Amino acid sequence: MLGHVTPLPQQPQRSPFSGHMVVCGDDALAQRLAVELRYVYGERVTLVLPPGPDPSRPEVALTGRGRAAALFGRMSSAMSRNGGNGGGNPDSDTNAGVEAVRILQAHEPSDEALEEAGVDTAAALALVYDDDERNIRAALTARRLNPRVRLVIRLYNRKLGQHLEALLDQAAAVASPGLDHTALDASTTVLSDADTAAPALAATALAGSSKVIQAEGLLLRAAERTPPRDGQVADPGLCTLALLSSTTHDPAGTEGSDSSGDEGPRLLPDQTEVAAATGRGTIVLEAVSRNGANARTRRMGGRSAPLSQFFSRRLRWSALGVGTAVLGLAVASTFTTGDKPLHAAYLTLLDLFAMGDPAIGDPTARQVIQILSGVAGLMLLPLLVAGVLEAFGSLRTASSLRRPPRGLSGHVVLLGLGKIGTRVLVQLRELGIPVVCVEDDPDARGIPVARRLHVPVVIGDVTQEGVLEAAKIRRSRALLALTSIDTTNLEAALYARSVKPNLRVTLRLFDDEFATAVYRTLRTAHPQALTRSRSVSHLAAPSFAVAMMGRQILGAVPVERKVMLFAAVEVAGHPQLEGRTVEQAFRSGAWRVLALDVAPPADRRPDLAAPVPPPQAPGTGTGAEQRPGGLVWNLHPGYVLQPTDRVVIAATRRGLAELLRRRSSLTNR
């Protein structure tokens, strides 16, 4: 539990903090974000949570607050074990850090609630309610109360988010004419937890060890390498991003949680650590490039064979057989009667449709061909009737959901088509991976998307017998259990493992302790199968936290139960980077320079999404290889980083926090 939590005030009062961070939300993301800001970035945080269903009952009213307190307590203990509070003031102890978390309760983010939280003096405000309308309403209110506050808004609707971001930026520019361009770019950021977590969740379903992460504007391809045998050296790729846990194959070990200590994964190790870590798997970077034009998402079934949408394979093969027989009869008539090919084909069709005269007195060959044509005509009649009936049925059900094809195999079974499941479905289809979805609600958010992509969907409760079998779970490559109910995901995973013990399983679970216990149990029972447990809020919280610091995350890659971040950073103002070589700028366990963005400064965008022509590699003797899209990703270790450069870095949460914190302190001087 928390060492200290500020009591709930009876009357509205101003926040005791100035320049602090305010987080308003109603689910796990708000609590995770507050933890991230406090224990990774060392910021003072005011967390606004809704009260329980019955405010008159203290044990109910403090449910959300109690869960947040427990989460803060666990994070505080973990940071204490790891030697600090995660990047705050090193002179402050853990209890002092806890006191910097102020928890308030409010039904709605109203004017009074935002004023009580101190939005008028806050540096940043995060609105992460699960309701888009509530977030928009609160954002408009906050911009009026404090035109200079940095807003981070959680929205699922992408198009609406773009318009809202432009509107709030314009309001900030009008209210503060002297606001510089950099601050204006970061004044409003609209993010979606579904979009942030979907690439990492989709990557867990890829067969083999290759992982493709499509971040906004950036394409990362990494591979998980098993430990090399004696006398062999593992391919390091472009660089080694992480060492996996030494307890990966130990049933009693943890999956890289904060409590795993030295046995846990090591992010961004140096060459000495990699050489000394014998017997440990690695994750290496294979490529970094810009995303090209978004390829059109392929539909399962394809557009190249439209007949397959209306006629079954058996009917198409039957029609092909009848056509081949007619062609053979026409050729035989030409050779046996000496008739011209066109006239022979015409007579054959007349015989086929019983439109010709009987071949009385004609040669025997002609009479035989006429009899065979009549037989073919008898076969054609039921074929035509079947074709008409099947086409009518297909047209009638063209807007309905597809059923899994009979011969489908090697696909991914996706449970849940809510916000997260829908985004993961789109990611998997963009990667060309066949998917079968399972959803118990016919009106779920992702049903229209599945229908548009022609993805098979099984409607039913996944906990009921026969539902997973209908999704061809025995012939699938992986199971992604992404419903919002932990017990449903666990039950589906256990049943799927009983059906197919070596199935690759990824679970969406909220509680870290519960996720660790589930992971250990599944790994003990099925040591040869891959098991992963993922928390959407855990994957999304770093991106929201960095946005509150005025930056933008390009992507987040889970490494066991830790997260590695990828971001674009301006070299100017960072003494750890400016004037240093790429080799000197690398800090083990904190950050590593991966690529150089050579786009002109005027064309740069935080998400690297703006297309630029490929200019020449900067400088001479760098050994850099130019790639289309403006990224130089294999920089020579001796290349000196210039103040005008912008680089793509891989960083740990605390490493990126240190970069941003030092930059902020220099800017504020």
C-alpha positions in Angstrom: 0.0 0.0 0.0 1.0 3.6 -0.3 3.1 5.1 2.4 1.1 8.3 2.1 -1.9 9.4 0.1 -3.2 12.9 0.4 -6.7 12.8 2.0 -9.6 13.6 -0.2 -10.5 17.3 0.3 -13.9 18.2 1.5 -13.8 21.5 -0.4 -12.2 22.4 -3.7 -8.6 23.4 -3.2 -5.7 24.2 -5.5 -3.1 21.6 -6.1 0.0 21.9 -3.9 2.2 21.2 -7.0 3.2 23.6 -9.7 4.4 22.3 -13.1 3.1 18.8 -12.1 1.4 16.2 -14.2 -2.3 15.5 -14.0 -3.8 12.1 -15.1 -7.6 11.7 -15.5 -9.0 8.2 -16.3 -11.2 5.4 -15.3 -9.3 2.2 -16.0 -5.9 0.5 -15.7 -4.2 2.8 -18.2 -4.6 5.8 -15.9 -3.0 4.0 -13.0 -0.2 2.6 -15.1 0.5 6.1 -16.6 0.6 7.6 -13.1 3.1 4.9 -12.1 5.2 5.6 -15.2 5.4 9.3 -14.6 6.2 9.0 -11.0 8.6 6.1 -10.8 10.3 6.3 -14.2 10.3 10.1 -14.9 10.3 11.3 -11.3 7.4 13.7 -11.9 4.8 14.8 -9.3 1.5 13.4 -10.3 -2.2 14.1 -9.5 -4.3 11.1 -10.4 -8.1 11.8 -10.8 -10.2 8.6 -10.5 -14.0 8.1 -10.5 -15.5 6.9 -7.2 -17.1 3.5 -6.7 -20.7 2.7 -7.6 -21.9 3.7 -4.1 -20.0 6.6 -2.6 -21.8 6.1 0.7 -19.9 2.9 1.2 -16.2 3.6 1.9 -15.1 0.1 1.0 -16.7 0.5 -2.4 -15.9 4.1 -3.0 -12.2 3.5 -2.5 -12.0 0.5 -4.8 -10.3 2.4 -7.7 -8.2 4.3 -5.3 -7.2 1.2 -3.4 -6.1 -0.5 -6.7 -4.0 2.5 -7.6 -2.4 2.5 -4.2 -1.6 -1.2 -4.4 -0.1 -0.6 -7.9 2.0 2.3 -6.6 3.1 0.2 -3.7 4.3 -2.7 -5.9 6.1 -0.4 -8.2 7.7 1.4 -5.2 9.0 -2.0 -3.9 10.3 -3.0 -7.2 12.2 0.2 -7.7 13.6 0.0 -4.2 14.9 -3.5 -5.0 16.4 -2.2 -8.3 18.2 0.5 -6.5 16.2 3.7 -6.7 12.9 5.2 -7.5 13.3 4.9 -11.3 14.7 8.2 -12.3 13.5 10.7 -9.7 15.6 12.8 -7.4 18.3 10.4 -6.2 18.4 12.2 -2.8 14.7 11.4 -2.2 13.6 8.2 -0.7 10.8 6.0 -1.7 8.3 7.3 0.8 9.0 10.8 -0.3 8.3 9.8 -3.9 5.0 8.2 -2.9 3.9 11.5 -1.2 4.3 13.2 -4.6 1.3 11.1 -5.9 -2.0 12.9 -5.1 -5.2 10.9 -5.7 -8.5 12.6 -6.1 -11.9 11.3 -6.9 -14.5 12.9 -9.3 -17.4 11.5 -11.2 -16.6 13.7 -14.2 -13.6 15.8 -15.3 -15.6 19.0 -14.8 -14.3 22.5 -14.4 -14.3 22.1 -10.6 -12.5 18.7 -10.7 -9.8 20.0 -13.1 -9.3 23.2 -11.1 -9.0 21.1 -7.9 -6.4 18.9 -9.7 -4.4 22.1 -10.5 -4.7 22.0 -14.3 -4.2 25.8 -14.4 -0.6 25.3 -13.1 0.1 21.8 -14.5 2.7 21.2 -17.2 0.7 18.4 -18.8 -2.7 16.7 -18.6 -3.5 13.2 -19.7 -7.2 12.4 -20.5 -7.4 8.6 -20.8 -11.0 7.8 -20.1 -12.4 4.9 -22.0 -15.1 7.2 -23.5 -14.0 9.4 -26.4 -16.7 12.0 -25.8 -15.7 12.5 -22.2 -12.1 13.0 -23.2 -13.0 15.6 -25.9 -15.2 17.5 -23.5 -12.5 17.6 -20.8 -9.8 18.6 -23.3 -11.8 21.6 -24.5 -12.3 22.6 -20.8 -8.6 22.2 -20.0 -7.5 24.2 -23.0 -9.7 27.1 -21.8 -8.4 26.8 -18.2 -4.8 26.7 -19.2 -3.9 27.4 -22.9 -0.3 26.4 -22.4 -0.9 23.0 -20.8 0.3 20.0 -22.8 -2.6 17.7 -23.6 -2.4 14.0 -24.2 -5.8 12.6 -25.2 -6.8 9.0 -25.6 -9.1 8.6 -28.6 -10.1 5.5 -30.6 -11.4 7.4 -33.6 -8.4 8.3 -35.6 -10.0 10.9 -38.0 -11.7 12.7 -35.2 -8.4 12.7 -33.3 -6.6 14.4 -36.1 -9.2 17.2 -36.3 -9.3 17.6 -32.6 -5.5 17.9 -32.4 -5.5 20.6 -35.1 -8.3 22.5 -33.3 -6.6 22.4 -29.9 -3.2 23.4 -31.3 -4.9 26.4 -33.1 -6.5 27.4 -29.8 -3.1 27.2 -28.0 -1.5 29.3 -30.8 -4.3 32.0 -30.5 -4.1 32.1 -26.7 -0.3 32.1 -26.6 1.0 34.0 -29.7 4.6 33.7 -28.5 4.6 29.9 -28.3 7.5 28.4 -30.3 7.0 25.9 -33.0 8.4 23.0 -31.1 6.2 23.6 -28.1 3.2 24.0 -30.4 3.8 20.6 -32.0 3.8 19.0 -28.6 0.9 21.0 -27.2 -1.7 18.4 -28.1 -1.1 14.7 -28.8 -3.9 12.3 -29.6 -3.0 8.6 -29.0 -4.9 5.3 -29.0 -3.9 2.6 -26.6 -5.2 0.1 -29.2 -3.0 1.4 -31.9 0.0 1.5 -29.6 -0.3 -2.0 -28.3 -1.6 -3.7 -31.4 1.8 -4.1 -33.2 3.4 -5.7 -30.2 0.4 -8.1 -29.8 0.3 -9.0 -33.4 4.1 -9.7 -33.4 3.6 -12.4 -30.8 1.5 -14.4 -33.3 4.2 -14.6 -36.0 5.5 -18.0 -36.6 9.2 -18.5 -35.9 11.4 -16.0 -34.3 11.0 -13.1 -36.7 9.1 -10.1 -35.5 7.9 -7.2 -37.6 6.8 -4.1 -35.8 5.0 -1.5 -37.8 5.2 1.7 -35.8 3.9 5.0 -37.0 6.2 5.8 -39.9 8.8 3.2 -38.9 9.3 -0.4 -39.8 11.4 -2.5 -37.4 12.3 -6.1 -38.0 13.8 -8.0 -35.1 14.6 -11.7 -34.6 14.8 -13.8 -31.4 17.9 -16.0 -31.6 18.4 -19.1 -29.6 21.7 -19.6 -27.7 24.4 -20.8 -30.1 26.0 -24.2 -29.7 29.6 -24.7 -28.5 32.0 -23.4 -31.0 29.3 -21.4 -32.9 28.7 -17.6 -32.9 25.2 -16.2 -33.2 24.5 -13.7 -35.9 24.4 -10.3 -34.2 22.3 -8.6 -36.9 22.7 -4.9 -36.9 22.9 -4.9 -33.1 21.8 -6.9 -30.1 18.8 -5.3 -28.6 18.3 -7.6 -25.6 19.5 -10.6 -23.7 16.7 -12.9 -22.7 16.2 -14.2 -19.2 18.6 -16.9 -18.0 15.5 -18.6 -16.6 13.6 -18.7 -19.9 13.5 -22.5 -19.8 13.3 -22.8 -16.0 9.7 -23.5 -14.8 10.5 -21.7 -11.5 11.8 -18.6 -13.2 10.0 -15.3 -13.9 9.4 -13.9 -17.3 11.5 -10.9 -17.1 9.5 -9.0 -14.5 10.9 -6.3 -12.3 11.5 -8.9 -9.6 13.7 -11.2 -11.7 16.9 -9.3 -10.9 20.1 -10.3 -12.6 18.4 -13.4 -14.1 15.9 -11.2 -16.0 16.3 -9.8 -19.5 19.1 -7.3 -20.1 18.0 -4.5 -22.5 20.6 -2.9 -24.8 23.7 -4.8 -23.6 27.2 -4.0 -24.7 29.5 -6.4 -26.5 31.1 -7.6 -23.3 27.8 -8.5 -21.8 26.7 -10.3 -24.9 29.9 -12.3 -25.1 29.7 -13.3 -21.4 26.1 -14.3 -21.5 26.5 -17.8 -22.7 23.4 -19.9 -22.9 21.0 -16.9 -23.1 18.9 -16.1 -26.1 19.1 -12.7 -27.8 16.8 -10.4 -29.7 18.7 -8.7 -32.6 17.7 -5.9 -34.9 17.7 -6.9 -38.5 16.4 -3.8 -40.3 15.1 -0.3 -39.7 13.3 1.7 -42.5 10.4 4.0 -43.2 7.1 2.6 -43.9 6.2 2.9 -47.6 2.8 3.7 -48.9 0.3 1.7 -47.0 -0.4 -1.4 -49.0 -4.0 -2.2 -49.5 -5.0 -4.8 -46.9 -5.6 -8.1 -48.6 -8.8 -9.9 -48.0 -8.9 -13.5 -47.1 -10.2 -15.1 -50.3 -8.7 -12.4 -52.5 -9.9 -10.3 -55.4 -8.1 -12.3 -58.1 -10.8 -15.1 -58.1 -14.2 -13.4 -57.7 -16.0 -16.6 -58.8 -14.9 -18.1 -55.5 -17.1 -15.7 -53.6 -20.2 -17.1 -55.4 -19.5 -20.7 -56.4 -17.9 -23.5 -54.4 -14.8 -25.3 -55.4 -16.6 -28.5 -56.1 -19.0 -26.7 -58.5 -16.2 -25.0 -60.3 -14.4 -28.3 -60.8 -17.6 -29.8 -62.1 -18.1 -27.0 -64.6 -14.5 -27.4 -65.8 -15.0 -31.1 -66.3 -18.1 -30.6 -68.5 -16.4 -27.9 -70.5 -13.4 -30.2 -71.1 -15.8 -33.0 -72.3 -17.5 -30.6 -74.7 -14.2 -29.5 -76.1 -13.0 -33.1 -76.5 -16.2 -34.0 -78.4 -15.8 -31.0 -80.8 -12.2 -32.1 -81.5 -13.2 -35.7 -82.1 -16.0 -34.6 -84.5 -13.5 -32.6 -86.5 -11.1 -35.5 -86.9 -13.7 -38.2 -87.6 -16.0 -36.4 -89.9 -13.5 -34.0 -91.6 -15.8 -31.0 -90.8 -14.4 -27.6 -90.1 -13.5 -27.0 -86.4 -16.0 -24.1 -86.0 -18.9 -26.0 -87.7 -18.0 -29.2 -85.6 -18.1 -27.2 -82.4 -21.5 -25.6 -83.5 -23.0 -29.1 -84.1 -21.7 -30.4 -80.8 -23.4 -27.5 -78.9 -26.6 -28.2 -80.8 -26.4 -31.8 -79.7 -25.5 -30.8 -76.2 -28.6 -28.7 -75.8 -30.8 -31.2 -77.8 -31.4 -28.7 -80.6 -30.1 -30.7 -83.6 -31.7 -33.3 -85.8 -31.1 -37.0 -85.2 -28.0 -38.2 -87.2 -29.9 -40.9 -89.1 -28.0 -42.1 -92.1 -24.9 -40.3 -91.0 -21.6 -42.1 -90.4 -21.3 -44.1 -87.2 -18.7 -41.7 -85.7 -21.2 -38.9 -86.0 -23.9 -40.9 -84.4 -21.7 -41.9 -81.4 -20.6 -38.3 -80.9 -24.2 -37.1 -80.9 -25.1 -39.7 -78.2 -22.1 -38.6 -76.1 -23.1 -35.0 -76.5 -26.6 -35.8 -75.3 -25.2 -37.5 -72.2 -23.0 -34.4 -71.5 -26.1 -32.3 -71.9 -27.9 -34.4 -69.2 -24.9 -33.6 -66.8 -25.0 -29.9 -67.7 -28.7 -29.5 -66.6 -28.2 -30.2 -62.9 -24.9 -28.3 -63.0 -26.7 -25.2 -64.2 -29.5 -25.5 -61.6 -26.9 -25.9 -58.8 -25.0 -22.9 -60.1 -28.1 -20.7 -60.1 -29.1 -21.8 -56.6 -25.6 -21.4 -55.2 -25.1 -18.0 -56.7 -28.5 -16.9 -55.3 -27.5 -18.1 -51.9 -24.1 -16.3 -52.1 -25.6 -13.1 -53.2 -28.1 -13.3 -50.3 -25.3 -13.9 -47.7 -22.6 -11.7 -49.3 -22.9 -9.3 -46.3 -22.9 -12.0 -43.7 -19.8 -13.4 -41.9 -17.7 -16.0 -43.4 -17.2 -19.4 -41.9 -13.7 -20.9 -41.6 -12.9 -22.8 -44.8 -12.7 -26.5 -44.5 -9.0 -26.8 -45.4 -7.7 -23.8 -43.4 -4.5 -24.3 -41.5 -1.6 -22.3 -40.2 -3.9 -19.4 -39.1 -4.2 -17.3 -36.0 -7.2 -17.7 -33.7 -8.1 -14.3 -32.4 -10.5 -14.1 -29.4 -12.4 -10.8 -28.9 -13.2 -8.1 -31.5 -13.3 -5.1 -29.2 -11.0 -2.1 -29.5 -7.8 -4.0 -29.1 -8.8 -7.1 -31.0 -10.0 -5.0 -34.0 -6.7 -3.2 -34.3 -4.7 -6.5 -33.9 -6.9 -8.0 -36.6 -6.0 -5.2 -39.0 -2.3 -5.6 -38.2 -2.3 -9.3 -38.8 -4.1 -8.9 -42.2 -1.6 -6.2 -43.2 1.2 -8.7 -42.5 -0.7 -11.3 -44.7 -1.4 -13.7 -41.8 -4.7 -15.7 -42.1 -7.0 -15.1 -39.1 -10.1 -16.7 -37.7 -11.9 -14.6 -35.1 -14.1 -15.7 -32.2 -16.6 -13.2 -30.7 -19.7 -13.8 -28.6 -21.3 -10.4 -29.5 -22.7 -10.2 -33.0 -22.7 -6.4 -32.7 -19.1 -6.1 -31.5 -17.0 -3.2 -32.8 -14.8 -5.4 -35.0 -17.5 -7.3 -36.8 -17.8 -4.8 -39.7 -14.1 -4.8 -40.1 -13.9 -8.6 -40.2 -16.7 -8.6 -42.8 -14.9 -6.0 -44.9 -11.7 -8.0 -44.8 -13.5 -11.3 -45.5 -12.1 -12.8 -42.3 -13.9 -15.9 -41.0 -15.7 -15.3 -37.7 -17.2 -17.8 -35.3 -20.0 -16.3 -33.2 -20.2 -17.9 -29.8 -18.9 -18.0 -26.2 -15.3 -19.2 -26.3 -15.8 -21.0 -23.0 -18.5 -23.2 -24.5 -17.5 -26.6 -26.0 -17.1 -26.7 -29.8 -16.5 -23.0 -30.4 -12.7 -23.3 -30.6 -13.1 -26.4 -32.6 -15.2 -24.5 -35.1 -12.3 -22.0 -35.4 -10.0 -24.9 -36.4 -7.8 -24.5 -33.3 -6.1 -27.9 -33.9 -4.7 -26.6 -37.2 -3.8 -23.1 -36.1 -0.4 -21.6 -35.4 -1.3 -19.4 -32.5 -4.0 -18.2 -30.1 -4.4 -14.5 -29.2 -6.8 -14.2 -26.3 -7.6 -10.5 -26.2 -11.0 -10.2 -24.5 -11.3 -7.8 -21.6 -12.0 -10.6 -19.1 -8.9 -12.2 -17.6 -10.7 -15.4 -16.6 -12.2 -15.9 -20.1 -8.7 -15.5 -21.7 -7.2 -18.0 -19.2 -10.0 -20.5 -19.7 -9.7 -20.3 -23.5 -5.9 -20.7 -23.3 -6.1 -23.7 -21.0 -8.6 -25.5 -23.2 -6.7 -24.7 -26.4 -3.5 -26.1 -24.8 -5.4 -29.3 -23.9 -6.4 -29.6 -27.5 -3.0 -28.7 -29.0 -0.2 -28.8 -26.4 2.4 -27.1 -28.5 0.1 -24.1 -29.5 1.6 -20.6 -29.3 -0.5 -18.7 -26.8 -0.6 -15.0 -26.0 -2.9 -13.8 -23.1 -4.2 -10.4 -22.4 -4.0 -10.1 -18.6 -4.2 -7.0 -16.3 -2.6 -7.9 -13.0 1.2 -8.5 -13.1 1.2 -11.0 -10.3 -1.6 -13.0 -11.8 0.1 -12.9 -15.2 3.4 -14.2 -13.7 1.6 -17.1 -12.0 -0.3 -18.0 -15.2 2.9 -17.9 -17.2 4.8 -20.1 -14.8 2.0 -22.7 -14.6 1.6 -22.9 -18.4 5.3 -23.1 -19.0 5.6 -25.9 -16.4 2.8 -27.9 -17.9 3.9 -27.3 -21.5 7.7 -26.5 -21.5 8.0 -26.9 -25.3 5.3 -24.3 -26.2 5.6 -20.6 -26.3 3.5 -18.7 -23.8 3.2 -14.9 -23.5 1.1 -12.7 -21.2 0.6 -9.1 -22.2 -1.1 -6.1 -20.6 -2.4 -3.5 -23.0 -2.0 -0.7 -20.4 1.6 -1.8 -19.7 2.4 -1.6 -23.4 0.6 1.7 -24.0 1.6 3.6 -20.8 5.2 4.4 -22.0 3.9 6.1 -25.1 1.4 8.3 -23.2 4.1 9.2 -20.6 6.6 10.2 -23.2 3.9 12.3 -25.0 3.3 14.1 -21.7 7.0 15.0 -21.7 6.6 16.6 -25.1 7.9 13.7 -27.3 6.4 10.9 -29.3 7.1 7.2 -29.3 7.6 5.5 -32.6 7.1 2.0 -31.3 7.2 -0.2 -28.2 8.6 -3.8 -28.4 7.9 -6.1 -25.4 10.9 -8.1 -24.2 9.4 -10.7 -22.0 7.7 -8.6 -19.3 9.7 -5.4 -20.0 9.3 -2.8 -22.8 11.8 -1.4 -25.2 11.0 2.0 -26.7 11.9 3.5 -30.1 11.8 7.3 -30.5 13.1 10.1 -32.7 15.3 12.5 -30.8 16.8 15.8 -31.8 20.5 15.7 -31.0 20.6 19.4 -30.1 20.3 20.0 -26.4 21.3 16.5 -25.4 24.9 16.5 -24.1 24.9 12.7 -24.0 24.5 12.8 -27.9 25.8 16.1 -29.2 29.4 16.1 -30.5 29.8 12.4 -29.6 30.4 9.5 -32.0 27.7 6.9 -32.4 29.9 4.5 -30.4 30.5 7.1 -27.6 26.8 8.0 -27.5 25.8 4.4 -26.7 25.0 3.7 -23.1 24.5 0.1 -22.0 21.1 -0.6 -20.5 19.8 3.0 -21.4 19.9 3.9 -25.1 21.5 3.1 -28.5 21.5 5.2 -31.7 20.0 3.0 -34.5 19.4 5.3 -37.4 19.9 8.9 -38.7 17.1 10.8 -40.2 18.5 12.9 -43.0 15.3 14.7 -43.9 15.6 18.5 -44.0 14.7 20.1 -40.6 11.7 21.9 -42.1 10.2 18.6 -43.4 10.7 16.6 -40.1 7.7 15.3 -38.2 7.7 13.7 -34.8 6.4 10.4 -36.2 8.8 10.2 -39.2 5.7 9.8 -41.4 6.4 12.6 -43.9 7.8 11.2 -47.1 11.1 12.8 -48.2 13.3 12.3 -51.2 16.4 10.2 -50.5 19.3 12.7 -50.2 23.0 11.9 -50.0 24.4 10.4 -46.9 25.7 13.2 -44.6 29.4 13.7 -44.4 32.1 11.5 -45.8 33.8 8.4 -44.4 30.8 7.5 -42.3 30.3 4.1 -44.0 26.6 4.8 -44.0 24.4 3.0 -46.6 21.5 5.2 -47.8 18.1 3.6 -47.8 15.0 5.0 -49.6 12.9 7.2 -47.3 15.6 9.3 -45.6 16.9 7.0 -43.0 20.6 5.9 -42.7 20.4 2.9 -40.4 23.9 1.4 -40.4 25.9 4.3 -39.2 29.6 4.0 -38.8 30.6 3.9 -35.1 32.9 6.9 -35.7 30.2 9.2 -37.1 30.0 12.3 -35.0 26.4 13.4 -34.2 25.8 17.0 -35.1 23.4 19.4 -33.4 21.2 19.6 -36.5 20.8 15.8 -36.6 17.8 13.8 -35.6 18.3 10.2 -34.7 16.2 7.1 -34.1 17.1 5.5 -30.8 16.2 2.3 -28.9 15.9 3.0 -25.2 14.7 1.6 -22.0 12.0 3.5 -20.1 14.4 4.9 -17.6 17.0 5.7 -20.3 14.6 7.7 -22.3 13.3 9.4 -19.2 16.9 10.5 -18.4 17.3 12.0 -21.9 14.0 13.9 -21.7 14.5 15.0 -18.1 17.9 16.5 -18.8 16.7 18.2 -22.0 13.8 19.7 -20.0 16.1 21.0 -17.3 18.4 22.6 -19.9 15.4 24.2 -21.7 14.0 25.7 -18.5 17.2 27.4 -17.5 
